[in-house]
Amino acid sequence: MLQGGLSPASVRNVMADLEDLGLIAASHTSAGRAPTQNNLRFLSILCSR
C-alpha cells in the first residue's frame, strides 16, 4: 500500500483511465505521462470558476 491507502495497481488503473480519456499521454514508451492540451484546457476552466 502506498501512502494514502492506494495500492500500486489502483494507481496504474487510474492512470490508464486518464490516458483513455485523453487527459494524459506519453510521448514515447519509456516516458512519464504528461497532461494533454485537453487536460490543460479543462484545468484552466476549473481554476477560473
RAMO-V335564 format. One line per field, one symbol per residue. phi: phi as a letter, one per 40 degrees, with the letter a starting at -180 (. if undefined). psi: psi as a letter, one per 30 degrees, with the letter a starting at -180 (. if undefined). burial: # if it has 24 or more other ideal C-beta (glycine too) atoms within 12 Angstrom, else .. A space follows every 10 residues. Layout:
# RAMO-V335564
phi->???
psi->???
burial->???
This chain:
# RAMO-V335564
phi->.cdhgccdcc cccccccccc cgcbabcadc cccbccdccc cdccccccc
psi->klkfgkleee eeeeeeeeee fgfllkfleg llklkleeee eeeeeeff.
burial->.......... .......... ...#...... .......... .........
